Structures are given as structure tokens and as C-alpha cells.
Amino acid sequence: MKYISTRDNSKEYSFEEVFIKGLADDGGLFIPREVKKYSAEELESLSSLGYQDLAKKIIYPFIGDFMTVNELSDIIDKSYSVFRKSNAVDLIKVGDTKLLELFHGPTLAFKDIAMQLLGNFYEYYLQKNHKNINVIVATSGDTGAAAIDAIKGKKNMNIFVLHPHKKVSLVQRKLMSTVKEKNVFNIAIEGNFDDCQNLVKSMFADKEFSSSINMSGVNSINWARIIAQAVYYFYTYFQIRDDRPVNFSVPTGNFGDVYAGYLAKKMGLPINKLIVATNQNDILHRAISNGKYEAESVFETNSPSMDIQIASNFERLIYDLNDCDDNETQKIMTGIKKDGKYIIPKNKMERINKDFLSASMNEREVLDTIKKVYTKYAIILDPHSAIGFGALNKVNINGNNIVLATAHPCKFPEAIDKSIAIKPNLPSELQYIMDEKENYDIIPNNLSKTKQYIKEKIQ
């Protein structure tokens, strides 16, 4: 399978290049030139597979000659052996709705599902090519912990994680800052998540700097994460055994997780609607409901992983909406960077609404949803998963409705306590982090100081 950039589709890349680069040199995002589309018969043949075996079938066509089928099989088995559920995820009933629990990995968030795989992909690549690499990643809370867990202690690589200082939950920070391995560096940036993300993008764009340190990235724009996340849409769909339409409600910040569902639909999985569920930072809800993709100030909320305005992965959808026109995509993205907005034309909105619905939840609604679900079903939702649940009720759609539960409630004890006066415990194997010494450095929101810090640590 060959890949192209959303901003220049004349040049082709291999999966290896796409995985290691993360972001195209022209600032665009990588996508396959063509996507394999499964027939009804092929889908039926996949439907009885366990999670790991299904992952092997779905992922292999995307990675081409990166590794053999057997090597991929071993890496997938290794990646998911550290999960608390044998099938990595768990689908449970909550009244008439189903909850897809994606938080059974080592850092209690859906990010583990892709990140464990990426960590092992890196190890395979570096051993094979005798190279060193420095992974630099921005996090709003969960990506950083998942990336650290996947990369800590691995040879020939360091990981630098930028998180917004005092804007992630205590548990999220401790999962990152208590790791003792020498190849892990935590950086608290005096700013918000968008500032952290802009610093990482600027470092990628600086060819001299990024080349000099062999820089790579595992943010949600990395295509390997998208294909790993697409697997659980297939797996969940195959658990549903009636003829009603299947809808997924996805708590959404950077548009990566819901884009993975869109990819699964493009591959032939008969998903009806993907519901984009946002918090008060609702740029995606405004874009999908009325065509106004306009950045506003970022609110701090009780769902910090979604405190984002510019959703990086949305560019992949923009490319599709504009009939794969790379020049038009480049023009739109330049306009967004310059003016902070893109007004989506009416004919493009009709195409969006074929696949997507959206709703946003304010702070009070999130806490109320946690309380209602706990009172009625004795299930505690974290704030992000509660947004998925509440958004589903707002759009009021019939069928098999599945909410993605993206994080364990113990990662957000303050919000849970405020809603239902309960502080959910960490799983026993992780309780030690609350007493461990933390290790992170606070740096101003300044590109040259961040680069200097990274260079000094590498030397």
C-alpha cells in the first residue's frame, strides 16, 4: 500500500516512512492512496475472530513490506498480552446502550490500544536498521502516559512528552512523571494543550532540528495509530447480531479516534452514523452541525483530554470532502492557520452529515450524566465517556448505539467526587504511583527553550 500527503498527492511513501515521519514534510497528513474495501462475504469471514487475530487481518494490508505476517502476528500478541482483558476491550450493556470499554491497558485509556503496538513497531524498526530515534509528543493527558509506557526502557530511543502545566489531572500526570526509566523525559509547558501541540509541529517543520535528532512522533496524527484504532470498530460491530443500524458515539478532541471509525466505514464496515461528542471546546460540533470550523479560546474543563480547539486529524476529512484535491486542502489549511477558521460549503456539509452527527456537553451536563448513569446502572463513567453517553442522548438516534468509554474513571477522581461523592480507586497494580516521587521539568511556552532542553538531554 502506498501513501500520500493531504497537501501533495504527487509523491508516494512507504508505510515505514509514514510511521517514522508521523507528519509529511509539507505539513500535511499521510493517508493511503487507496483503501482496501471489504465485501460482505469478507466481513463475514472476519466476524468470528478474536481481537488479536482480527487486528492481524485488518492491519497487515496497511503495513505492506514493513514486516512479514508472522512478525506482525508476534508483535500484536506481545502488544495485547499486557491488557487486563483477553480481547483487549470489553463490550458491556448499559440499559439499551452498549459501552465499549477501551481502558483495560497499562495506563487506563484507549490510547494504550494503539500505543503498545507503536512501541513494539519502533523496537522492531530500530533493531532492524541499527538506528536511534527521539520521539517527541504533545499530550492533553492520556497520550503521553500511554506513549511513555510503550517506549520506556526500550533501547535506541528516548521519549519527550510535553504536557500543559497544571492542566492535566493528578493521576494523568503521575502516570507519566513517576516512570523511572532513563529514556523518559517529561516537560510541563506553561500553556495549554494547543501550545504543546504547536511546539511539536514547529519542531517537525524545522527540518534542520528534526533531522539532527532523528525526530519521530506518536500523536494521533500518526497513521499507525489510526489503523490500530480502526480494529475495535470492526470487532465491536461483529459482536452486534441483529439487523438494526449500528451507531458509535465517540468522545472527540483531536478527531483521531472518530476518524478511525470513518476509516472502518470506508473499508466497507456498515456503520450507520459516527457521533462526534465534544465538551465545551466544541469546534468539531460547530463544524459538523453548522459548518463553522472556527477556533475560539480553550476552556479548562473536567474532561481535559478534549480541551483542544484545532483538531489535527480533521485535515484528513477536509481532503476527502474536497475530492482528494491536495491544492485545495493546502489552501484551506493555510487559511485555518492564518485566520483560525474554515466555513464549510453547503454541498460539503451534506457529505459530512451522511456519516457524522455531533453534540456538545457543558460542565454541568457532564456531571449530571455521570450521576444519572451511576444512579440507574451502578456504572461509573469518566467525564470523557460521559460526554459520549450524553451526546448520544442528545442526537436521539435509533439502532444499536455504542458509546466509546475512553478512560478509566479513576483518572479523574475530582470530577467523579463532585458528581457522585465517590473517589474511584486505581487498579491495585497502579496504586503505588500516588506515593512515588515525580520527575518533570517546567519550561515556558517557548520554541527555542524547548529545543535547547531536548538537545541537552540527548547529549
Secondary structure as the mmCIF struct_conf table of DSSP 4:
data_model
#
loop_
_struct_conf.conf_type_id
_struct_conf.id
_struct_conf.beg_label_comp_id
_struct_conf.beg_label_asym_id
_struct_conf.beg_label_seq_id
_struct_conf.end_label_comp_id
_struct_conf.end_label_asym_id
_struct_conf.end_label_seq_id
STRN STRN1 TYR A 3 SER A 5
TURN_TY1_P TURN_TY1_P1 THR A 6 ARG A 7
STRN STRN2 ASP A 8 TYR A 13
HELX_RH_AL_P HELX_RH_AL_P1 PHE A 15 LYS A 21
BEND BEND1 GLY A 22 LEU A 23
TURN_TY1_P TURN_TY1_P2 ASP A 25 ASP A 26
BEND BEND2 GLY A 27 GLY A 27
STRN STRN3 PHE A 30 PRO A 32
BEND BEND3 ARG A 33 GLU A 34
HELX_RH_AL_P HELX_RH_AL_P2 ALA A 40 LEU A 46
TURN_TY1_P TURN_TY1_P3 SER A 47 SER A 48
HELX_RH_AL_P HELX_RH_AL_P3 TYR A 51 ILE A 63
HELX_RH_3T_P HELX_RH_3T_P1 GLY A 64 PHE A 66
BEND BEND4 MET A 67 MET A 67
HELX_RH_AL_P HELX_RH_AL_P4 VAL A 69 TYR A 80
TURN_TY1_P TURN_TY1_P4 SER A 81 VAL A 82
BEND BEND5 PHE A 83 LYS A 85
TURN_TY1_P TURN_TY1_P5 SER A 86 ASN A 87
BEND BEND6 ALA A 88 VAL A 89
STRN STRN4 ASP A 90 VAL A 94
TURN_TY1_P TURN_TY1_P6 GLY A 95 ASP A 96
STRN STRN5 THR A 97 GLU A 101
BEND BEND7 GLY A 105 GLY A 105
TURN_TY1_P TURN_TY1_P7 PRO A 106 THR A 107
BEND BEND8 LEU A 108 LEU A 108
STRN STRN6 ALA A 109 ALA A 109
TURN_TY1_P TURN_TY1_P8 PHE A 110 PHE A 110
HELX_RH_AL_P HELX_RH_AL_P5 LYS A 111 ASN A 129
TURN_TY1_P TURN_TY1_P9 HIS A 130 HIS A 130
STRN STRN7 ILE A 133 ALA A 138
BEND BEND9 SER A 140 GLY A 141
HELX_RH_AL_P HELX_RH_AL_P6 ASP A 142 ILE A 151
TURN_TY1_P TURN_TY1_P10 LYS A 152 GLY A 153
TURN_TY1_P TURN_TY1_P11 LYS A 155 ASN A 156
STRN STRN8 MET A 157 PRO A 164
TURN_TY1_P TURN_TY1_P12 HIS A 165 LYS A 166
BEND BEND10 VAL A 168 VAL A 168
HELX_RH_AL_P HELX_RH_AL_P7 LEU A 170 SER A 177
TURN_TY1_P TURN_TY1_P13 THR A 178 THR A 178
TURN_TY1_P TURN_TY1_P14 LYS A 182 ASN A 183
STRN STRN9 VAL A 184 GLU A 190
BEND BEND11 GLY A 191 GLY A 191
HELX_RH_AL_P HELX_RH_AL_P8 PHE A 193 ALA A 205
HELX_RH_AL_P HELX_RH_AL_P9 LYS A 207 SER A 212
TURN_TY1_P TURN_TY1_P15 ILE A 213 ASN A 214
STRN STRN10 MET A 215 SER A 216
BEND BEND12 ASN A 219 ASN A 219
TURN_TY1_P TURN_TY1_P16 SER A 220 ILE A 221
HELX_RH_AL_P HELX_RH_AL_P10 TRP A 223 GLN A 239
BEND BEND13 ASP A 242 ARG A 244
STRN STRN11 VAL A 246 PRO A 251
BEND BEND14 GLY A 253 PHE A 255
HELX_RH_AL_P HELX_RH_AL_P11 GLY A 256 LYS A 266
TURN_TY1_P TURN_TY1_P17 MET A 267 GLY A 268
STRN STRN12 ILE A 271 THR A 278
BEND BEND15 GLN A 280 GLN A 280
HELX_RH_AL_P HELX_RH_AL_P12 ILE A 283 ASN A 290
BEND BEND16 GLY A 291 GLY A 291
STRN STRN13 LYS A 292 GLU A 294
HELX_LH_PP_P HELX_LH_PP_P1 SER A 297 GLU A 300
BEND BEND17 ASN A 302 ASN A 302
HELX_RH_3T_P HELX_RH_3T_P2 PRO A 304 MET A 306
BEND BEND18 GLN A 309 ILE A 310
TURN_TY1_P TURN_TY1_P18 SER A 312 ASN A 313
HELX_RH_AL_P HELX_RH_AL_P13 PHE A 314 LEU A 321
TURN_TY1_P TURN_TY1_P19 ASN A 322 CYS A 324
HELX_RH_AL_P HELX_RH_AL_P14 ASP A 326 ASP A 339
BEND BEND19 GLY A 340 GLY A 340
STRN STRN14 LYS A 341 ILE A 343
HELX_RH_AL_P HELX_RH_AL_P15 LYS A 346 ASP A 355
STRN STRN15 PHE A 356 SER A 360
HELX_RH_AL_P HELX_RH_AL_P16 GLU A 363 TYR A 377
HELX_LH_PP_P HELX_LH_PP_P2 ILE A 380 ASP A 382
HELX_RH_AL_P HELX_RH_AL_P17 PRO A 383 VAL A 395
TURN_TY1_P TURN_TY1_P20 ASN A 396 ASN A 396
BEND BEND20 GLY A 399 GLY A 399
STRN STRN16 ASN A 400 ALA A 405
STRN STRN17 ALA A 407 ALA A 407
HELX_RH_3T_P HELX_RH_3T_P3 PRO A 409 LYS A 411
HELX_RH_AL_P HELX_RH_AL_P18 PRO A 413 ILE A 420
BEND BEND21 ALA A 421 ALA A 421
HELX_LH_PP_P HELX_LH_PP_P3 PRO A 424 PRO A 427
HELX_RH_3T_P HELX_RH_3T_P4 SER A 428 ASP A 435
BEND BEND22 GLU A 436 GLU A 436
HELX_LH_PP_P HELX_LH_PP_P4 LYS A 437 GLU A 438
STRN STRN18 ASP A 441 PRO A 444
BEND BEND23 ASN A 445 ASN A 445
HELX_RH_AL_P HELX_RH_AL_P19 LEU A 447 ILE A 458
#
